[in-house]
Amino acid sequence: MTKRPQKILTSWQLCLLLALLILAHNLIILKTMYLQSLIDLRRIKFLEPGHEHLDFKDFLGGAKEIGFLTDKDMSAEKNDGQFLKAQYALAPLLLDLNNPNHEFLIIDPTSIFSALEINQDLKADFVHVNGFNKILAQRK
Amino acid sequence: MILLPFMISGLMGGLLLLRILKEPIKMSSFLFLGLALSIGLGCSSLLTFYSFVIFNTFNPKGILLLHFLLIVFLCIKLNIVIKPSTIPIAHLGQTLVFWTIWIVFFFVIWTISKHHPFGEWDAWAVWNLKTKFLVADGTSWQDIFRLHWHTQPDYPWFLPCLNAWVYSVTQKDLALVAQSTSVVFAVSMGILLFAGLQRYLNPYVALLASGLLITNRSYIFLATAQYADIVLAYYLLAAYIVFTLIMQKENKNFVCVYGLSLGFLPFIKNEGIIISLLLLMIFLLTIVLENGRALSFKKEMALKLLGFYCLSAFATFLFKIFLAPPNRDITFTQLSSLPTLFSLERCQLIIQSVIAELFNPQWEFLWIFLLFMLIVGWKKYFLNENKFLLLFFGLYALVVFVIYLLTMNFDLSWRLSRTVPRILFYLLPSILFFSFYVHGRRIS
């Protein structure tokens, strides 16, 4: 009669062994992440999303809602345009995407020529143009 | 100072937990803290939401008053004899060591979370943006419903309201508020997982399981990204743990805690509505099929569950029916295009995306390990209450699959690439708990 071979490890013990190995691996990575964070936090200055639009706040007075005009791709998949960033930075001000029927309008053009093209029908005054090529326009 | 509102919520949750359970409770300090936080933070979020309905503006004093009144009410109504300590002296040293480990993890994760102080894209564009509207003067909170649909104006407000509560106590910068909320949930998740497993397994094995989660780099990244997924994951795990406590017949009033936890889920994210309804249905099925219980007892359990569920889910009902615009992510209006949506190509795309994510190196073999656990002990997953817990994951996977197929306003592959990691993230703590519970627990 053959004797049934004895298991060296049960499935539960094998799971625990694997878990220990993964935990050890994780702890090594965690240590690196922690040390890297300490270094980065001294070197990097993290900027608020939409900081490119923050300077417009000074010109908007008591406006509750403004327009945001752009010729960039604003589809959900490509929503890395500046619209949501501007909305976040200027909240609780409401931004109305591609609706020119507001007194104040932020124009976020792909180029200065497209900005002029967008403004052709609006005939708005450029109140402020900042270093990030964002334009604040005011309709009369 | 930034942790003060969490402590107040924890105190409120603890009092409510004692009030609900009535009988003197024998549970570890870790489990008590984990469940007290889940109830307390949920109540804080709901009270903040109701404060907007009552005062029609952001009113920090009003929010504090509502909290104060609830705490005073609970203190008056509390007629339970609290045992000075449920921790045997022999285990006191061990408990202190475990607490020290969690405190160290808190500081490590806090430091790492500073890498994205404003959260990731959807966090600030969806959740933190709404907090900004909530804490502004006047009736700005109502403008949330007029926001562009990319900001998901129909999403419920658990996280923004919770952050508004933290802000109303601390008056700190909103970025710091959102960061602290995410870190509190990230670390509490580890503690809750540890506490849940500690009841059935050797505490060092429970620590190993929770260590696998809390040291995982993808988990840390997504947990501190300030998305509402970490909150969803926390309440799902709490529901799973309480479900097992009910099954062990620990205290019949745990069914009320279960109902409350399920009721918070729909207020966190739209996915929470589906999750809570599935878990509700599965629980009712479990008690119907349970042998050796009187019909009156089953009825009492079902009524308690539904009563407490309605109590915490009422805010979502108000929000969805009277305030929020309809959801645009999925649609049933263009029925003619349904045959194109249910194509084999789209089915393959969904399955491939999920498989690719399970084997993604970013997860540091964690999903491969969980699949391995499933393969080596698959029979155990169908024993006793395990089959009901497993049923949830099966049904939820099916629902998510259908929702993906019904995607119309987005490119499906883009949506999968953005959302599959997050779905796996919020299911991960519950699956880890379930896998270790199934394998490690001795079934009498």
Interface residues (C-beta under 8 A of the other chain):
Chain A: S11 W12 L14 C15 L16 L18 A19 L20 I22 L23 H25 N26 L27 I29 L30 M33 Y34 S37 L38 D40 L41 F46 E48 P49 A76 E77 N79 D80 F83 L84 K85 Q87 Y88 A91 P92 L94 L95 L97
Chain B: V108 T111 I112 K114 H115 H116 P117 F118 W121 W124 A125 N128 L129 K132 F133 A136 S140 D143 R146 L147 H148 H150 T151 A175 V205 L208 A209 G211 L212 T215 N216 R217 I220 E364 F365 L366 F369 F372 M373 V376 G377 N409 F410 D411 W414 H439 G440
